[in-house]
Amino acid sequence: MDLTLLTAFIPTFFFVSITPGMCMTLAMTLGMSIGVRRTLWMMCGELVGVAIVAIAAVMGVAAVMLNYPQLFSALKWLGGAYLFWLGISMWRNKGKMSMNLDAPTETRRGQLISQGFITAIANPKGWAFMISLLPPFINPEMPMAPQMLGLLSIILLTEFIALMVYANGGKSLRLFLGRGDNLNYLNRIAGSLMMGVGLWLAIG
């Protein structure tokens, strides 16, 4: 790999990853509502989605997505509507993701993985960012596969670190506010954030 391009890519992508966005807000919300350990399942889905978006952007698949905007739009709206519905359930202190410190809820792993995956691949800003960011850091005179593997490793590691930062931030907020009457208030904060992510995904 071109080490000069690599050293420039690391701080660039770290800055972008740590910036608040849909996936980071989702990580914070889930860290607040179900804890960091179970939020790791959402992170797995999100990282797979990010990897697919990055590879597709480099391979030019994004151009195909742009030629069929109806499919992309439908995916965005379905994913956004589902997250919004979850947010309403949390706000009303109902559903599996509502916080109950006396009886912790169990959330299905598949549900969490799909949330992260859909949020990652249906984020138009994520596609636009990968399309604009990755090509300048690829040296056309060098083999593509090793470069893509190196960039993808950096992307996934950086994204995971940022997700963990936000999820732990949500957990800390839960510990700070999750006492007594504050629990309903905390459910409403988490539910509002989840609804916000859903709207962001649908209309973003």
C-alpha positions in Angstrom: 0.0 0.0 0.0 1.0 3.6 -0.4 2.0 4.6 3.1 1.7 8.3 2.4 -2.0 7.9 1.4 -2.5 5.5 4.3 -1.2 7.9 7.0 -3.5 10.6 5.6 -6.5 8.3 5.5 -6.4 7.2 9.1 -7.0 10.7 10.8 -9.4 11.6 8.0 -11.7 8.6 8.6 -11.4 8.8 12.3 -12.6 12.4 12.3 -15.6 11.4 10.1 -16.4 8.3 12.2 -16.4 10.1 15.5 -18.7 12.8 14.2 -22.3 12.3 15.3 -24.5 10.6 12.7 -27.3 8.1 12.4 -25.2 5.0 13.4 -23.5 6.7 16.3 -26.9 8.0 17.6 -28.3 4.5 17.3 -25.3 3.1 19.3 -25.8 5.7 22.0 -29.5 5.0 22.2 -29.0 1.3 22.4 -26.2 1.6 24.9 -28.6 3.7 27.0 -31.5 1.2 26.7 -30.1 -2.3 26.6 -26.4 -1.9 27.5 -23.1 -2.0 25.7 -22.8 -5.8 25.5 -26.1 -6.4 23.7 -25.4 -3.3 21.5 -22.5 -5.2 20.1 -24.9 -7.2 18.0 -26.1 -4.0 16.4 -22.5 -3.0 15.8 -21.9 -6.3 14.0 -24.7 -5.5 11.5 -23.6 -1.9 11.1 -20.0 -2.9 10.4 -21.1 -5.4 7.8 -23.2 -2.7 6.2 -20.4 -0.2 6.2 -18.0 -2.8 4.6 -20.6 -3.5 1.8 -21.0 0.2 1.2 -17.3 0.8 1.0 -16.6 -2.1 -1.3 -19.6 -1.2 -3.5 -18.5 2.4 -3.7 -15.1 1.4 -5.0 -16.5 -1.1 -7.4 -19.0 1.3 -8.9 -22.1 -0.4 -7.6 -23.2 3.0 -6.2 -23.9 4.1 -9.8 -26.4 1.2 -10.1 -28.1 2.3 -6.9 -28.4 5.8 -8.3 -30.1 4.4 -11.4 -32.8 2.7 -9.3 -33.7 5.3 -6.7 -37.1 3.8 -6.0 -35.6 0.7 -4.5 -33.1 2.7 -2.4 -35.9 5.0 -1.3 -38.1 2.1 -0.3 -35.4 0.6 1.8 -34.8 3.9 3.5 -38.5 4.4 4.4 -39.0 0.9 5.6 -35.9 1.0 7.8 -36.8 4.5 9.1 -40.4 3.5 9.8 -39.3 0.5 11.8 -36.9 2.5 13.9 -39.5 5.2 14.5 -42.0 2.6 15.7 -39.4 1.3 18.1 -38.9 4.8 19.4 -42.6 5.3 20.0 -42.6 2.0 22.0 -39.7 3.1 24.1 -41.2 6.6 24.7 -44.4 4.9 25.9 -42.3 2.6 28.1 -43.4 -0.5 26.2 -41.6 -3.0 24.0 -38.4 -5.0 24.5 -36.1 -2.0 24.4 -37.7 0.0 27.1 -35.5 0.2 30.2 -36.5 -1.7 33.3 -33.7 -1.9 35.8 -35.5 -4.5 37.9 -36.2 -6.9 35.1 -33.7 -6.4 32.2 -35.3 -7.1 28.8 -34.1 -9.5 26.3 -33.7 -8.3 22.7 -33.3 -10.7 19.8 -29.8 -10.7 18.3 -31.2 -10.8 14.7 -33.3 -7.8 15.4 -30.3 -5.8 16.6 -28.1 -7.0 13.7 -30.7 -6.0 11.1 -31.1 -2.5 12.7 -27.4 -1.8 12.4 -27.2 -3.3 8.9 -30.2 -1.4 7.5 -29.1 1.9 9.1 -25.7 1.5 7.5 -26.6 0.5 4.0 -29.7 2.8 3.7 -27.8 5.9 4.7 -27.4 8.1 1.6 -24.8 10.2 3.3 -22.7 7.1 4.0 -22.8 6.2 0.3 -21.9 9.8 -0.7 -19.0 9.9 1.7 -17.5 6.6 0.6 -17.8 7.5 -3.0 -16.1 10.9 -2.4 -13.5 9.7 0.2 -12.2 6.3 -0.9 -11.1 6.9 -4.5 -8.5 9.6 -3.7 -6.8 7.3 -1.3 -6.4 4.5 -3.8 -3.2 4.4 -5.9 -4.2 3.1 -9.4 -0.6 2.0 -10.1 -0.7 -0.5 -7.2 -2.8 -3.7 -6.9 -6.3 -3.0 -5.9 -7.0 -5.9 -3.5 -4.3 -5.2 -0.9 -5.2 -1.5 -0.9 -8.9 -2.2 -0.4 -8.2 -4.7 2.4 -6.0 -2.2 4.2 -8.5 0.6 3.9 -11.4 -1.6 4.8 -9.6 -2.8 8.0 -8.9 0.8 9.0 -12.6 1.8 8.3 -14.0 -1.1 10.4 -11.6 -0.7 13.3 -12.2 3.1 13.4 -16.0 2.7 13.1 -16.0 0.1 15.9 -14.0 2.4 18.2 -16.4 5.3 17.5 -19.5 3.0 18.1 -18.1 1.8 21.4 -17.4 5.4 22.5 -21.1 6.4 21.8 -22.5 3.2 23.3 -20.5 3.7 26.5 -21.7 7.3 26.6 -25.3 6.1 26.5 -24.6 3.5 29.2 -23.1 6.3 31.4 -26.1 8.4 30.9 -28.3 5.5 31.9 -26.4 5.0 35.1 -26.6 8.7 35.8 -30.3 9.1 35.2 -31.7 5.6 35.6 -32.7 5.9 39.2 -36.3 6.0 40.5 -38.6 8.3 38.7 -35.9 9.2 36.2 -36.3 5.9 34.5 -39.5 6.9 32.6 -37.7 10.1 31.6 -34.7 8.2 30.3 -37.0 5.9 28.3 -38.5 9.0 26.7 -35.0 10.4 25.9 -34.0 7.1 24.3 -37.3 6.8 22.4 -37.0 10.3 21.1 -33.5 9.6 19.9 -34.6 6.4 18.2 -37.5 8.2 16.5 -35.0 10.9 15.4 -32.8 8.2 13.8 -35.8 6.8 12.0 -36.8 10.1 10.6 -33.2 10.9 9.7 -32.9 7.6 7.8 -36.2 8.0 6.0 -35.9 11.6 4.8 -32.1 12.0 4.8 
